[in-house]
Amino acid sequence: MDGIDTIKPFFKTFKGQIVLFLLAWSSCQTMTYYLGMEDVRKAKRIARDHTEYEAEILGVDPYKFQFPDGNILRVKYNKGETRQNAVFFSVTIPNGNLTVDQESIGQVRTGYLERSDLSFLPDSSMIGITFPIIYSNKNPSLFMDSRIFSKRMEDKDYTEPMIVFGMIWGVVLLILWVIGWVLFKVYTDDEILGSPEKDIRSFKVKKGTADQPNDWDDDL
């Protein structure tokens, strides 16, 4: 019975640690892609079926704006996000069954774009002017500044930034793994746990100041 070997849990083995490391690394890479490439993914969804319109700037304000029809839009900020001027606009979508010579009020859409979503620096002097905007024909809630849209569609090579972030995450996770391994060994290895006390006992035995015999004394 004494010769029976105990089998370590898989994740305590070297292979298990490698698997955990790769899982953590891939999760960090996925998070980086979804957070860092949000605009690119949005542009790709719009690109499937879209139309460009001219949006008229009706107001510039960092918090809210009331449109002529009485509708009030408030800028939604994430926690800790800096408040900056947003552009509130309206877009007239012409009816598709009318010719160019026919007049139609069409459908009016309103919305806003934050400073980070604009290709220009907004200020109150721009009220009344227009800028190109891209709308998804499948989902009206998806729209982008036309210049930002074009720029995001041109950014097709994500290999280099993902490699850089992959290396950064690899180094960070490796450092955390080493720290965790050291702490695990310190708090689970009986030899390491007993070494400070053993060192003190060794010093006392050699100096002749030890109070009573100890099992460690035979090794000294």
C-alpha positions as a LaTeX table, in Angstrom:
\begin{tabular}{lrrr}
\hline
Residue & $x$ (\AA) & $y$ (\AA) & $z$ (\AA) \\
\hline
Met1 & 0.00 & 0.00 & 0.00 \\
Asp2 & 2.91 & 2.31 & 0.72 \\
Gly3 & 4.13 & 1.94 & $-2.86$ \\
Ile4 & 0.92 & 3.31 & $-4.43$ \\
Asp5 & 1.60 & 6.54 & $-6.32$ \\
Thr6 & $-0.83$ & 9.39 & $-5.89$ \\
Ile7 & $-2.04$ & 10.98 & $-9.13$ \\
Lys8 & $-1.97$ & 14.77 & $-9.21$ \\
Pro9 & $-5.06$ & 16.62 & $-10.49$ \\
Phe10 & $-4.59$ & 17.53 & $-14.18$ \\
Phe11 & $-4.43$ & 21.29 & $-13.66$ \\
Lys12 & $-1.63$ & 20.86 & $-11.10$ \\
Thr13 & 0.55 & 19.14 & $-13.70$ \\
Phe14 & 2.80 & 20.96 & $-16.15$ \\
Lys15 & 0.45 & 20.18 & $-19.06$ \\
Gly16 & $-2.49$ & 21.42 & $-17.03$ \\
Gln17 & $-0.71$ & 24.67 & $-16.28$ \\
Ile18 & 0.01 & 25.14 & $-20.00$ \\
Val19 & $-3.68$ & 24.60 & $-20.78$ \\
Leu20 & $-4.72$ & 27.17 & $-18.15$ \\
Phe21 & $-2.16$ & 29.65 & $-19.49$ \\
Leu22 & $-3.43$ & 29.26 & $-23.08$ \\
Leu23 & $-7.06$ & 29.59 & $-21.98$ \\
Ala24 & $-6.30$ & 32.81 & $-20.08$ \\
Trp25 & $-4.22$ & 34.16 & $-22.98$ \\
Ser26 & $-6.91$ & 33.46 & $-25.58$ \\
Ser27 & $-9.56$ & 35.06 & $-23.34$ \\
Cys28 & $-7.46$ & 38.22 & $-23.03$ \\
Gln29 & $-6.94$ & 38.31 & $-26.80$ \\
Thr30 & $-10.67$ & 37.92 & $-27.41$ \\
Met31 & $-11.44$ & 40.73 & $-24.96$ \\
Thr32 & $-8.85$ & 42.95 & $-26.69$ \\
Tyr33 & $-10.42$ & 42.29 & $-30.09$ \\
Tyr34 & $-13.97$ & 43.04 & $-28.99$ \\
Leu35 & $-13.05$ & 46.18 & $-27.07$ \\
Gly36 & $-10.40$ & 47.56 & $-29.42$ \\
Met37 & $-12.09$ & 46.68 & $-32.70$ \\
Glu38 & $-15.65$ & 47.71 & $-31.83$ \\
Asp39 & $-15.81$ & 50.41 & $-34.53$ \\
Val40 & $-14.41$ & 48.03 & $-37.15$ \\
Arg41 & $-17.03$ & 45.39 & $-36.35$ \\
Lys42 & $-19.77$ & 48.04 & $-36.47$ \\
Ala43 & $-18.54$ & 49.26 & $-39.87$ \\
Lys44 & $-18.56$ & 45.70 & $-41.22$ \\
Arg45 & $-22.18$ & 45.21 & $-40.12$ \\
Ile46 & $-23.21$ & 48.48 & $-41.79$ \\
Ala47 & $-21.25$ & 47.64 & $-44.97$ \\
Arg48 & $-23.49$ & 44.64 & $-45.72$ \\
Asp49 & $-26.28$ & 46.95 & $-46.91$ \\
His50 & $-26.01$ & 50.72 & $-46.49$ \\
Thr51 & $-26.84$ & 54.12 & $-47.95$ \\
Glu52 & $-25.11$ & 57.49 & $-47.57$ \\
Tyr53 & $-27.16$ & 60.56 & $-46.65$ \\
Glu54 & $-26.55$ & 64.18 & $-45.67$ \\
Ala55 & $-27.11$ & 64.85 & $-41.96$ \\
Glu56 & $-27.94$ & 68.38 & $-40.83$ \\
Ile57 & $-26.43$ & 69.52 & $-37.54$ \\
Leu58 & $-29.22$ & 70.91 & $-35.33$ \\
Gly59 & $-27.34$ & 71.23 & $-32.07$ \\
Val60 & $-24.02$ & 70.80 & $-30.31$ \\
Asp61 & $-24.04$ & 69.97 & $-26.61$ \\
Pro62 & $-22.25$ & 67.54 & $-24.26$ \\
Tyr63 & $-25.43$ & 66.43 & $-22.47$ \\
Lys64 & $-28.77$ & 66.73 & $-24.30$ \\
Phe65 & $-30.75$ & 68.41 & $-27.06$ \\
Gln66 & $-34.44$ & 69.00 & $-27.78$ \\
Phe67 & $-35.42$ & 68.57 & $-31.42$ \\
Pro68 & $-38.07$ & 70.71 & $-33.11$ \\
Asp69 & $-40.64$ & 67.93 & $-32.71$ \\
Gly70 & $-40.16$ & 68.05 & $-28.94$ \\
Asn71 & $-38.13$ & 64.85 & $-28.69$ \\
Ile72 & $-35.22$ & 65.10 & $-26.24$ \\
Leu73 & $-32.09$ & 63.03 & $-26.69$ \\
Arg74 & $-29.57$ & 62.64 & $-23.87$ \\
Val75 & $-25.98$ & 61.58 & $-24.41$ \\
Lys76 & $-25.19$ & 58.27 & $-22.73$ \\
Tyr77 & $-21.75$ & 58.12 & $-21.15$ \\
Asn78 & $-19.90$ & 55.18 & $-19.68$ \\
Lys79 & $-18.71$ & 55.48 & $-16.10$ \\
Gly80 & $-15.62$ & 57.70 & $-15.95$ \\
Glu81 & $-15.96$ & 58.85 & $-19.56$ \\
Thr82 & $-15.09$ & 62.50 & $-20.23$ \\
Arg83 & $-17.99$ & 64.75 & $-21.27$ \\
Gln84 & $-17.40$ & 66.32 & $-24.69$ \\
Asn85 & $-19.54$ & 68.08 & $-27.26$ \\
Ala86 & $-21.83$ & 65.75 & $-29.20$ \\
Val87 & $-23.48$ & 66.55 & $-32.52$ \\
Phe88 & $-27.28$ & 66.21 & $-32.67$ \\
Phe89 & $-28.51$ & 65.80 & $-36.23$ \\
Ser90 & $-31.48$ & 65.00 & $-38.43$ \\
Val91 & $-31.51$ & 63.01 & $-41.66$ \\
Thr92 & $-34.29$ & 62.99 & $-44.24$ \\
Ile93 & $-34.74$ & 59.57 & $-45.82$ \\
Pro94 & $-36.59$ & 59.96 & $-49.16$ \\
Asn95 & $-39.35$ & 57.56 & $-50.08$ \\
Gly96 & $-38.03$ & 54.91 & $-52.43$ \\
Asn97 & $-41.04$ & 54.89 & $-54.77$ \\
Leu98 & $-40.65$ & 58.54 & $-55.82$ \\
Thr99 & $-38.65$ & 59.89 & $-58.74$ \\
Val100 & $-36.06$ & 62.63 & $-58.43$ \\
Asp101 & $-38.47$ & 65.24 & $-59.81$ \\
Gln102 & $-41.11$ & 64.51 & $-57.20$ \\
Glu103 & $-41.04$ & 66.25 & $-53.85$ \\
Ser104 & $-41.45$ & 64.33 & $-50.64$ \\
Ile105 & $-40.80$ & 65.06 & $-46.99$ \\
Gly106 & $-39.81$ & 61.43 & $-46.51$ \\
Gln107 & $-38.84$ & 59.88 & $-43.19$ \\
Val108 & $-36.88$ & 62.02 & $-40.76$ \\
Arg109 & $-34.41$ & 60.32 & $-38.45$ \\
Thr110 & $-32.71$ & 62.02 & $-35.55$ \\
Gly111 & $-29.71$ & 61.02 & $-33.49$ \\
Tyr112 & $-26.38$ & 62.10 & $-32.12$ \\
Leu113 & $-22.70$ & 61.25 & $-32.51$ \\
Glu114 & $-20.12$ & 61.73 & $-29.79$ \\
Arg115 & $-16.82$ & 63.49 & $-30.37$ \\
Ser116 & $-14.94$ & 60.18 & $-30.65$ \\
Asp117 & $-17.32$ & 59.07 & $-33.44$ \\
Leu118 & $-16.81$ & 62.18 & $-35.57$ \\
Ser119 & $-14.22$ & 63.04 & $-38.21$ \\
Phe120 & $-14.31$ & 66.72 & $-37.21$ \\
Leu121 & $-14.21$ & 68.82 & $-34.04$ \\
Pro122 & $-17.78$ & 69.93 & $-33.27$ \\
Asp123 & $-18.69$ & 73.41 & $-32.08$ \\
Ser124 & $-21.79$ & 75.61 & $-32.08$ \\
Ser125 & $-20.73$ & 77.45 & $-35.25$ \\
Met126 & $-21.50$ & 74.29 & $-37.25$ \\
Ile127 & $-25.24$ & 74.38 & $-36.53$ \\
Gly128 & $-27.09$ & 74.31 & $-39.84$ \\
Ile129 & $-24.35$ & 72.71 & $-41.92$ \\
Thr130 & $-24.42$ & 69.13 & $-43.17$ \\
Phe131 & $-22.00$ & 66.21 & $-43.14$ \\
Pro132 & $-22.14$ & 62.79 & $-44.84$ \\
Ile133 & $-23.46$ & 59.92 & $-42.76$ \\
Ile134 & $-23.83$ & 56.19 & $-43.49$ \\
Tyr135 & $-26.96$ & 54.31 & $-42.41$ \\
Ser136 & $-27.52$ & 50.57 & $-42.40$ \\
Asn137 & $-30.57$ & 49.68 & $-44.52$ \\
Lys138 & $-31.19$ & 46.61 & $-42.36$ \\
Asn139 & $-30.84$ & 48.25 & $-38.96$ \\
Pro140 & $-31.58$ & 52.01 & $-38.69$ \\
Ser141 & $-29.91$ & 52.12 & $-35.27$ \\
Leu142 & $-26.54$ & 51.49 & $-36.98$ \\
Phe143 & $-25.01$ & 54.65 & $-38.45$ \\
Met144 & $-21.57$ & 56.22 & $-38.71$ \\
Asp145 & $-19.86$ & 59.36 & $-39.87$ \\
Ser146 & $-19.09$ & 58.59 & $-43.53$ \\
Arg147 & $-15.39$ & 59.46 & $-43.22$ \\
Ile148 & $-15.00$ & 57.33 & $-40.08$ \\
Phe149 & $-16.80$ & 54.50 & $-41.87$ \\
Ser150 & $-14.42$ & 54.66 & $-44.85$ \\
Lys151 & $-11.39$ & 54.75 & $-42.56$ \\
Arg152 & $-12.54$ & 51.71 & $-40.58$ \\
Met153 & $-13.22$ & 49.74 & $-43.76$ \\
Glu154 & $-9.71$ & 50.52 & $-45.00$ \\
Asp155 & $-8.14$ & 49.22 & $-41.78$ \\
Lys156 & $-8.09$ & 45.60 & $-42.91$ \\
Asp157 & $-4.78$ & 44.51 & $-41.44$ \\
Tyr158 & $-5.28$ & 43.72 & $-37.75$ \\
Thr159 & $-2.47$ & 41.18 & $-37.60$ \\
Glu160 & 0.25 & 43.50 & $-36.32$ \\
Pro161 & $-1.70$ & 45.09 & $-33.41$ \\
Met162 & $-3.08$ & 41.70 & $-32.36$ \\
Ile163 & 0.46 & 40.24 & $-32.34$ \\
Val164 & 1.67 & 43.16 & $-30.19$ \\
Phe165 & $-1.20$ & 42.75 & $-27.72$ \\
Gly166 & $-0.65$ & 38.99 & $-27.74$ \\
Met167 & 2.97 & 39.46 & $-26.70$ \\
Ile168 & 1.98 & 41.95 & $-23.99$ \\
Trp169 & $-0.67$ & 39.62 & $-22.57$ \\
Gly170 & 1.80 & 36.71 & $-22.75$ \\
Val171 & 4.40 & 38.57 & $-20.68$ \\
Val172 & 1.82 & 39.79 & $-18.14$ \\
Leu173 & 0.30 & 36.33 & $-17.70$ \\
Leu174 & 3.73 & 34.72 & $-17.45$ \\
Ile175 & 4.72 & 37.10 & $-14.64$ \\
Leu176 & 1.44 & 36.43 & $-12.82$ \\
Trp177 & 1.93 & 32.68 & $-13.28$ \\
Val178 & 5.46 & 32.81 & $-11.79$ \\
Ile179 & 4.20 & 34.84 & $-8.82$ \\
Gly180 & 1.33 & 32.41 & $-8.30$ \\
Trp181 & 3.64 & 29.39 & $-8.55$ \\
Val182 & 6.05 & 30.85 & $-5.98$ \\
Leu183 & 3.21 & 31.64 & $-3.57$ \\
Phe184 & 1.75 & 28.17 & $-4.07$ \\
Lys185 & 5.08 & 26.49 & $-3.33$ \\
Val186 & 5.71 & 28.66 & $-0.29$ \\
Tyr187 & 2.33 & 27.95 & 1.29 \\
Thr188 & 2.08 & 24.24 & 0.41 \\
Asp189 & 5.63 & 22.84 & 0.62 \\
Asp190 & 6.32 & 21.59 & 4.15 \\
Glu191 & 10.07 & 21.81 & 3.62 \\
Ile192 & 9.85 & 25.47 & 2.65 \\
Leu193 & 7.39 & 26.20 & 5.44 \\
Gly194 & 9.70 & 24.63 & 8.00 \\
Ser195 & 12.94 & 26.09 & 6.71 \\
Pro196 & 12.90 & 29.38 & 8.72 \\
Glu197 & 12.30 & 27.50 & 11.99 \\
Lys198 & 14.90 & 24.89 & 11.03 \\
Asp199 & 17.46 & 27.59 & 10.30 \\
Ile200 & 16.87 & 29.15 & 13.72 \\
Arg201 & 17.20 & 25.72 & 15.40 \\
Ser202 & 20.45 & 25.06 & 13.50 \\
Phe203 & 21.89 & 28.35 & 14.71 \\
Lys204 & 20.99 & 27.58 & 18.33 \\
Val205 & 22.42 & 24.02 & 18.22 \\
Lys206 & 25.71 & 25.20 & 16.77 \\
Lys207 & 25.96 & 27.93 & 19.40 \\
Gly208 & 24.97 & 25.54 & 22.18 \\
Thr209 & 21.93 & 27.57 & 23.20 \\
Ala210 & 19.21 & 25.08 & 22.16 \\
Asp211 & 16.79 & 24.22 & 24.99 \\
Gln212 & 16.08 & 20.56 & 24.19 \\
Pro213 & 16.89 & 17.88 & 21.57 \\
Asn214 & 15.02 & 18.00 & 18.26 \\
Asp215 & 14.61 & 15.58 & 15.35 \\
Trp216 & 16.47 & 18.08 & 13.14 \\
Asp217 & 19.58 & 17.87 & 15.36 \\
Asp218 & 20.73 & 14.62 & 13.72 \\
Asp219 & 21.15 & 16.40 & 10.39 \\
Leu220 & 23.23 & 19.23 & 11.83 \\
\hline
\end{tabular}
